[in-house]
Amino acid sequence: MRVRVDTSKCQGHNRCYALAPELFDVDDLGTAFVLNDGVVPAGLEAKARLAEKNCPEYAIVIED
């Protein structure tokens, strides 16, 4: 599983980072970005899906 952030949609709410800091971080402007080149480590799939569902801008995209 891979995850990515559509930076054109991200508004800096940072819910993804709050829910899954193992998968996301934020830059100095508050825009989220993925860690580990977007590869979701085993056992963190549920956190990736939770972040996707909680993004108000639908900026989190999961690719299976």
Biopython code that builds the backbone (N, CA, C, O; Angstrom):
import numpy as np
from Bio.PDB.StructureBuilder import StructureBuilder

atoms = [
    (1, "MET", "N", (0.846, -1.174, 0.000)),
    (1, "MET", "CA", (0.000, 0.000, 0.000)),
    (1, "MET", "C", (0.890, 1.235, 0.000)),
    (1, "MET", "O", (1.929, 1.282, 0.658)),
    (2, "ARG", "N", (0.450, 2.227, -0.757)),
    (2, "ARG", "CA", (1.134, 3.519, -0.788)),
    (2, "ARG", "C", (0.110, 4.618, -0.500)),
    (2, "ARG", "O", (-1.087, 4.456, -0.738)),
    (3, "VAL", "N", (0.603, 5.716, 0.009)),
    (3, "VAL", "CA", (-0.244, 6.868, 0.293)),
    (3, "VAL", "C", (0.464, 8.102, -0.257)),
    (3, "VAL", "O", (1.693, 8.173, -0.292)),
    (4, "ARG", "N", (-0.342, 9.069, -0.685)),
    (4, "ARG", "CA", (0.242, 10.326, -1.146)),
    (4, "ARG", "C", (-0.673, 11.473, -0.747)),
    (4, "ARG", "O", (-1.845, 11.278, -0.428)),
    (5, "VAL", "N", (-0.112, 12.667, -0.773)),
    (5, "VAL", "CA", (-0.866, 13.874, -0.457)),
    (5, "VAL", "C", (-0.952, 14.707, -1.731)),
    (5, "VAL", "O", (0.063, 15.016, -2.354)),
    (6, "ASP", "N", (-2.166, 15.063, -2.105)),
    (6, "ASP", "CA", (-2.364, 15.983, -3.226)),
    (6, "ASP", "C", (-2.177, 17.387, -2.660)),
    (6, "ASP", "O", (-3.092, 17.953, -2.061)),
    (7, "THR", "N", (-0.986, 17.940, -2.857)),
    (7, "THR", "CA", (-0.658, 19.234, -2.245)),
    (7, "THR", "C", (-1.484, 20.386, -2.804)),
    (7, "THR", "O", (-1.567, 21.446, -2.184)),
    (8, "SER", "N", (-2.091, 20.188, -3.963)),
    (8, "SER", "CA", (-2.950, 21.246, -4.502)),
    (8, "SER", "C", (-4.269, 21.336, -3.732)),
    (8, "SER", "O", (-4.961, 22.352, -3.805)),
    (9, "LYS", "N", (-4.616, 20.285, -2.998)),
    (9, "LYS", "CA", (-5.840, 20.273, -2.204)),
    (9, "LYS", "C", (-5.591, 20.528, -0.721)),
    (9, "LYS", "O", (-6.477, 21.013, -0.018)),
    (10, "CYS", "N", (-4.398, 20.207, -0.246)),
    (10, "CYS", "CA", (-4.093, 20.312, 1.186)),
    (10, "CYS", "C", (-4.218, 21.759, 1.660)),
    (10, "CYS", "O", (-3.639, 22.673, 1.071)),
    (11, "GLN", "N", (-4.985, 21.948, 2.734)),
    (11, "GLN", "CA", (-5.177, 23.277, 3.309)),
    (11, "GLN", "C", (-4.503, 23.433, 4.671)),
    (11, "GLN", "O", (-4.669, 24.453, 5.340)),
    (12, "GLY", "N", (-3.745, 22.416, 5.075)),
    (12, "GLY", "CA", (-2.981, 22.525, 6.308)),
    (12, "GLY", "C", (-3.742, 22.257, 7.586)),
    (12, "GLY", "O", (-3.357, 22.755, 8.643)),
    (13, "HIS", "N", (-4.816, 21.480, 7.518)),
    (13, "HIS", "CA", (-5.537, 21.126, 8.750)),
    (13, "HIS", "C", (-4.717, 20.156, 9.603)),
    (13, "HIS", "O", (-4.859, 20.120, 10.825)),
    (14, "ASN", "N", (-3.865, 19.377, 8.952)),
    (14, "ASN", "CA", (-2.920, 18.465, 9.611)),
    (14, "ASN", "C", (-3.567, 17.347, 10.412)),
    (14, "ASN", "O", (-2.971, 16.831, 11.357)),
    (15, "ARG", "N", (-4.768, 16.976, 10.042)),
    (15, "ARG", "CA", (-5.403, 15.832, 10.692)),
    (15, "ARG", "C", (-4.632, 14.550, 10.385)),
    (15, "ARG", "O", (-4.521, 13.666, 11.234)),
    (16, "CYS", "N", (-4.101, 14.455, 9.169)),
    (16, "CYS", "CA", (-3.330, 13.262, 8.798)),
    (16, "CYS", "C", (-2.136, 13.102, 9.730)),
    (16, "CYS", "O", (-1.862, 12.004, 10.214)),
    (17, "TYR", "N", (-1.438, 14.181, 9.976)),
    (17, "TYR", "CA", (-0.273, 14.136, 10.859)),
    (17, "TYR", "C", (-0.677, 13.812, 12.291)),
    (17, "TYR", "O", (0.003, 13.048, 12.975)),
    (18, "ALA", "N", (-1.777, 14.390, 12.739)),
    (18, "ALA", "CA", (-2.243, 14.125, 14.094)),
    (18, "ALA", "C", (-2.648, 12.664, 14.276)),
    (18, "ALA", "O", (-2.429, 12.088, 15.342)),
    (19, "LEU", "N", (-3.231, 12.067, 13.249)),
    (19, "LEU", "CA", (-3.704, 10.686, 13.332)),
    (19, "LEU", "C", (-2.627, 9.657, 13.003)),
    (19, "LEU", "O", (-2.663, 8.540, 13.518)),
    (20, "ALA", "N", (-1.681, 10.018, 12.163)),
    (20, "ALA", "CA", (-0.673, 9.052, 11.718)),
    (20, "ALA", "C", (0.690, 9.723, 11.521)),
    (20, "ALA", "O", (1.158, 9.855, 10.390)),
    (21, "PRO", "N", (1.326, 10.144, 12.615)),
    (21, "PRO", "CA", (2.629, 10.810, 12.484)),
    (21, "PRO", "C", (3.720, 9.882, 11.949)),
    (21, "PRO", "O", (4.787, 10.348, 11.548)),
    (22, "GLU", "N", (3.463, 8.586, 11.942)),
    (22, "GLU", "CA", (4.413, 7.635, 11.364)),
    (22, "GLU", "C", (4.406, 7.696, 9.840)),
    (22, "GLU", "O", (5.348, 7.247, 9.186)),
    (23, "LEU", "N", (3.320, 8.265, 9.274)),
    (23, "LEU", "CA", (3.143, 8.294, 7.822)),
    (23, "LEU", "C", (3.231, 9.684, 7.215)),
    (23, "LEU", "O", (3.543, 9.825, 6.033)),
    (24, "PHE", "N", (2.956, 10.723, 8.019)),
    (24, "PHE", "CA", (2.873, 12.085, 7.505)),
    (24, "PHE", "C", (3.684, 13.049, 8.365)),
    (24, "PHE", "O", (3.921, 12.812, 9.549)),
    (25, "ASP", "N", (4.095, 14.129, 7.736)),
    (25, "ASP", "CA", (4.712, 15.248, 8.447)),
    (25, "ASP", "C", (4.208, 16.511, 7.761)),
    (25, "ASP", "O", (3.511, 16.431, 6.750)),
    (26, "VAL", "N", (4.553, 17.666, 8.300)),
    (26, "VAL", "CA", (4.120, 18.928, 7.702)),
    (26, "VAL", "C", (5.329, 19.836, 7.498)),
    (26, "VAL", "O", (6.289, 19.797, 8.267)),
    (27, "ASP", "N", (5.264, 20.654, 6.445)),
    (27, "ASP", "CA", (6.360, 21.586, 6.184)),
    (27, "ASP", "C", (6.144, 22.879, 6.970)),
    (27, "ASP", "O", (5.203, 22.984, 7.756)),
    (28, "ASP", "N", (7.003, 23.841, 6.758)),
    (28, "ASP", "CA", (6.938, 25.097, 7.506)),
    (28, "ASP", "C", (5.658, 25.897, 7.250)),
    (28, "ASP", "O", (5.276, 26.740, 8.061)),
    (29, "LEU", "N", (5.004, 25.631, 6.131)),
    (29, "LEU", "CA", (3.756, 26.328, 5.805)),
    (29, "LEU", "C", (2.519, 25.542, 6.239)),
    (29, "LEU", "O", (1.394, 26.002, 6.049)),
    (30, "GLY", "N", (2.723, 24.360, 6.820)),
    (30, "GLY", "CA", (1.608, 23.549, 7.290)),
    (30, "GLY", "C", (1.075, 22.560, 6.278)),
    (30, "GLY", "O", (0.095, 21.865, 6.550)),
    (31, "THR", "N", (1.703, 22.481, 5.106)),
    (31, "THR", "CA", (1.269, 21.532, 4.083)),
    (31, "THR", "C", (1.813, 20.150, 4.423)),
    (31, "THR", "O", (2.996, 19.994, 4.726)),
    (32, "ALA", "N", (0.944, 19.158, 4.371)),
    (32, "ALA", "CA", (1.340, 17.788, 4.703)),
    (32, "ALA", "C", (2.160, 17.163, 3.581)),
    (32, "ALA", "O", (2.009, 17.505, 2.408)),
    (33, "PHE", "N", (3.024, 16.244, 3.971)),
    (33, "PHE", "CA", (3.737, 15.417, 3.004)),
    (33, "PHE", "C", (3.944, 14.036, 3.613)),
    (33, "PHE", "O", (3.900, 13.867, 4.831)),
    (34, "VAL", "N", (4.169, 13.055, 2.749)),
    (34, "VAL", "CA", (4.304, 11.676, 3.217)),
    (34, "VAL", "C", (5.742, 11.373, 3.608)),
    (34, "VAL", "O", (6.683, 11.993, 3.111)),
    (35, "LEU", "N", (5.892, 10.426, 4.491)),
    (35, "LEU", "CA", (7.186, 9.904, 4.881)),
    (35, "LEU", "C", (7.397, 8.568, 4.179)),
    (35, "LEU", "O", (6.449, 8.015, 3.621)),
    (36, "ASN", "N", (8.597, 8.045, 4.193)),
    (36, "ASN", "CA", (8.911, 6.716, 3.620)),
    (36, "ASN", "C", (8.561, 6.613, 2.142)),
    (36, "ASN", "O", (8.206, 5.536, 1.664)),
    (37, "ASP", "N", (8.658, 7.722, 1.412)),
    (37, "ASP", "CA", (8.300, 7.730, -0.014)),
    (37, "ASP", "C", (6.871, 7.244, -0.254)),
    (37, "ASP", "O", (6.551, 6.748, -1.334)),
    (38, "GLY", "N", (6.024, 7.388, 0.748)),
    (38, "GLY", "CA", (4.623, 7.008, 0.608)),
    (38, "GLY", "C", (4.323, 5.551, 0.873)),
    (38, "GLY", "O", (3.162, 5.143, 0.847)),
    (39, "VAL", "N", (5.351, 4.759, 1.128)),
    (39, "VAL", "CA", (5.130, 3.338, 1.410)),
    (39, "VAL", "C", (4.592, 3.203, 2.832)),
    (39, "VAL", "O", (5.196, 3.697, 3.784)),
    (40, "VAL", "N", (3.451, 2.527, 2.967)),
    (40, "VAL", "CA", (2.838, 2.319, 4.277)),
    (40, "VAL", "C", (3.401, 1.022, 4.859)),
    (40, "VAL", "O", (3.169, -0.052, 4.304)),
    (41, "PRO", "N", (4.136, 1.109, 5.968)),
    (41, "PRO", "CA", (4.679, -0.106, 6.573)),
    (41, "PRO", "C", (3.569, -1.043, 7.055)),
    (41, "PRO", "O", (2.469, -0.609, 7.397)),
    (42, "ALA", "N", (3.884, -2.314, 7.072)),
    (42, "ALA", "CA", (2.924, -3.319, 7.563)),
    (42, "ALA", "C", (2.455, -2.939, 8.961)),
    (42, "ALA", "O", (3.253, -2.547, 9.813)),
    (43, "GLY", "N", (1.170, -3.058, 9.179)),
    (43, "GLY", "CA", (0.586, -2.739, 10.473)),
    (43, "GLY", "C", (0.066, -1.316, 10.582)),
    (43, "GLY", "O", (-0.617, -0.986, 11.551)),
    (44, "LEU", "N", (0.376, -0.460, 9.603)),
    (44, "LEU", "CA", (-0.091, 0.926, 9.658)),
    (44, "LEU", "C", (-1.160, 1.225, 8.610)),
    (44, "LEU", "O", (-1.516, 2.384, 8.397)),
    (45, "GLU", "N", (-1.669, 0.189, 7.961)),
    (45, "GLU", "CA", (-2.690, 0.384, 6.929)),
    (45, "GLU", "C", (-3.949, 1.047, 7.485)),
    (45, "GLU", "O", (-4.533, 1.912, 6.833)),
    (46, "ALA", "N", (-4.368, 0.649, 8.677)),
    (46, "ALA", "CA", (-5.577, 1.231, 9.280)),
    (46, "ALA", "C", (-5.381, 2.722, 9.556)),
    (46, "ALA", "O", (-6.310, 3.512, 9.391)),
    (47, "LYS", "N", (-4.182, 3.103, 9.972)),
    (47, "LYS", "CA", (-3.915, 4.524, 10.219)),
    (47, "LYS", "C", (-3.945, 5.319, 8.915)),
    (47, "LYS", "O", (-4.420, 6.454, 8.887)),
    (48, "ALA", "N", (-3.445, 4.729, 7.850)),
    (48, "ALA", "CA", (-3.473, 5.402, 6.549)),
    (48, "ALA", "C", (-4.917, 5.631, 6.107)),
    (48, "ALA", "O", (-5.261, 6.711, 5.626)),
    (49, "ARG", "N", (-5.750, 4.622, 6.269)),
    (49, "ARG", "CA", (-7.164, 4.751, 5.881)),
    (49, "ARG", "C", (-7.897, 5.748, 6.772)),
    (49, "ARG", "O", (-8.759, 6.488, 6.298)),
    (50, "LEU", "N", (-7.560, 5.772, 8.054)),
    (50, "LEU", "CA", (-8.164, 6.736, 8.975)),
    (50, "LEU", "C", (-7.800, 8.164, 8.574)),
    (50, "LEU", "O", (-8.650, 9.055, 8.586)),
    (51, "ALA", "N", (-6.537, 8.373, 8.219)),
    (51, "ALA", "CA", (-6.104, 9.708, 7.777)),
    (51, "ALA", "C", (-6.845, 10.110, 6.508)),
    (51, "ALA", "O", (-7.285, 11.252, 6.375)),
    (52, "GLU", "N", (-6.980, 9.169, 5.578)),
    (52, "GLU", "CA", (-7.694, 9.448, 4.328)),
    (52, "GLU", "C", (-9.135, 9.864, 4.608)),
    (52, "GLU", "O", (-9.623, 10.836, 4.032)),
    (53, "LYS", "N", (-9.810, 9.143, 5.481)),
    (53, "LYS", "CA", (-11.221, 9.421, 5.774)),
    (53, "LYS", "C", (-11.429, 10.714, 6.541)),
    (53, "LYS", "O", (-12.512, 11.298, 6.491)),
    (54, "ASN", "N", (-10.396, 11.168, 7.255)),
    (54, "ASN", "CA", (-10.536, 12.369, 8.077)),
    (54, "ASN", "C", (-10.011, 13.637, 7.425)),
    (54, "ASN", "O", (-10.052, 14.703, 8.039)),
    (55, "CYS", "N", (-9.523, 13.548, 6.208)),
    (55, "CYS", "CA", (-9.025, 14.745, 5.523)),
    (55, "CYS", "C", (-10.209, 15.529, 4.960)),
    (55, "CYS", "O", (-10.913, 15.026, 4.084)),
    (56, "PRO", "N", (-10.444, 16.753, 5.445)),
    (56, "PRO", "CA", (-11.598, 17.514, 4.974)),
    (56, "PRO", "C", (-11.511, 17.941, 3.513)),
    (56, "PRO", "O", (-12.532, 18.249, 2.899)),
    (57, "GLU", "N", (-10.305, 17.963, 2.950)),
    (57, "GLU", "CA", (-10.129, 18.360, 1.543)),
    (57, "GLU", "C", (-9.965, 17.169, 0.609)),
    (57, "GLU", "O", (-9.797, 17.348, -0.598)),
    (58, "TYR", "N", (-10.011, 15.963, 1.150)),
    (58, "TYR", "CA", (-9.801, 14.740, 0.359)),
    (58, "TYR", "C", (-8.446, 14.777, -0.356)),
    (58, "TYR", "O", (-8.328, 14.372, -1.512)),
    (59, "ALA", "N", (-7.435, 15.267, 0.353)),
    (59, "ALA", "CA", (-6.099, 15.396, -0.210)),
    (59, "ALA", "C", (-5.253, 14.130, -0.037)),
    (59, "ALA", "O", (-4.199, 13.999, -0.658)),
    (60, "ILE", "N", (-5.709, 13.211, 0.795)),
    (60, "ILE", "CA", (-4.977, 11.960, 1.031)),
    (60, "ILE", "C", (-5.485, 10.921, 0.049)),
    (60, "ILE", "O", (-6.685, 10.666, -0.040)),
    (61, "VAL", "N", (-4.563, 10.329, -0.681)),
    (61, "VAL", "CA", (-4.911, 9.327, -1.686)),
    (61, "VAL", "C", (-4.171, 8.033, -1.373)),
    (61, "VAL", "O", (-2.949, 8.023, -1.219)),
    (62, "ILE", "N", (-4.926, 6.946, -1.282)),
    (62, "ILE", "CA", (-4.323, 5.623, -1.032)),
    (62, "ILE", "C", (-4.319, 4.843, -2.321)),
    (62, "ILE", "O", (-5.317, 4.775, -3.037)),
    (63, "GLU", "N", (-3.167, 4.253, -2.601)),
    (63, "GLU", "CA", (-3.011, 3.400, -3.774)),
    (63, "GLU", "C", (-2.644, 2.020, -3.291)),
    (63, "GLU", "O", (-1.580, 1.829, -2.701)),
    (64, "ASP", "N", (-3.519, 1.046, -3.534)),
    (64, "ASP", "CA", (-3.266, -0.328, -3.099)),
    (64, "ASP", "C", (-2.332, -1.038, -4.028)),
    (64, "ASP", "O", (-2.012, -2.206, -3.809)),
]
sb = StructureBuilder()
sb.init_structure("model")
sb.init_model(0)
sb.init_chain("A")
sb.init_seg("    ")
for serial, (resi, resn, name, xyz) in enumerate(atoms, 1):
    if name == "N":
        sb.init_residue(resn, " ", resi, " ")
    sb.init_atom(name, np.array(xyz, "f"), 0.0, 1.0, " ", f" {name:<3s}", serial, name[0])
structure = sb.get_structure()
